[in-house]
Amino acid sequence: MPVYVLDDDGAEQPIFGPKGALRYLRDCAGKGPIDEYRLAINACERCLNQEIDRALARALFVNAYTDYAMLRL
């Protein structure tokens, strides 16, 4: 199941899996809280290497995006 994020125009963008999340985080790295983004990037990389569970990587991605989204309000 994808995670949906809002693009700059307010349209929903689906993010599928840790590879998509990693791509999104790298494209938007300067937009959100740095520590949360680094943690999420690390988690996605580790998930792709099968070092951590997908659910943990997903939760850290959602946390980083939520912090970023709250700053946009």
C-alpha positions in Angstrom: 0.0 0.0 0.0 1.5 3.4 -1.0 2.0 6.4 1.3 0.5 9.5 -0.2 2.3 12.9 -0.1 1.3 16.2 -1.4 3.3 17.8 -4.2 3.9 21.5 -4.5 0.6 21.9 -6.3 -1.3 20.1 -3.6 -2.0 17.0 -5.6 -1.5 13.6 -4.0 1.5 11.7 -5.1 1.8 8.0 -4.2 5.1 6.7 -2.8 5.6 3.0 -3.3 8.0 1.1 -1.1 11.4 2.1 0.3 13.0 2.7 -3.1 10.3 5.3 -3.9 10.5 6.8 -0.5 14.3 7.1 -0.8 14.0 8.9 -4.2 11.4 11.3 -2.7 13.5 12.0 0.4 16.6 12.7 -1.7 14.7 15.1 -4.0 13.2 17.0 -1.0 16.1 16.7 1.5 16.4 20.4 2.1 12.7 21.0 2.6 12.1 19.3 6.0 13.7 18.8 9.4 17.2 17.6 8.7 17.5 15.0 11.4 14.2 13.3 10.5 15.1 13.2 6.9 18.5 11.7 7.6 17.0 9.0 9.8 14.4 8.2 7.1 17.0 8.0 4.4 19.1 5.7 6.5 16.1 3.5 7.3 15.1 3.2 3.6 18.6 2.3 2.6 18.8 -0.3 5.4 15.4 -1.6 4.4 16.6 -2.0 0.8 19.6 -4.0 2.1 17.2 -6.1 4.2 18.7 -4.9 7.4 15.5 -3.6 8.9 11.8 -4.2 8.5 9.7 -2.3 5.9 7.2 -1.2 8.5 9.9 0.6 10.4 11.3 2.3 7.3 7.7 3.3 6.4 7.0 4.7 9.8 10.2 6.8 9.7 9.4 8.1 6.2 5.9 9.1 7.4 7.4 10.8 10.4 9.8 12.8 8.3 7.1 13.8 5.7 4.6 14.7 8.5 7.1 17.0 10.1 7.8 18.6 6.7 4.0 18.9 6.0 3.4 20.6 9.3 6.0 23.2 8.5 4.1 24.0 5.2 0.9 24.9 7.0 
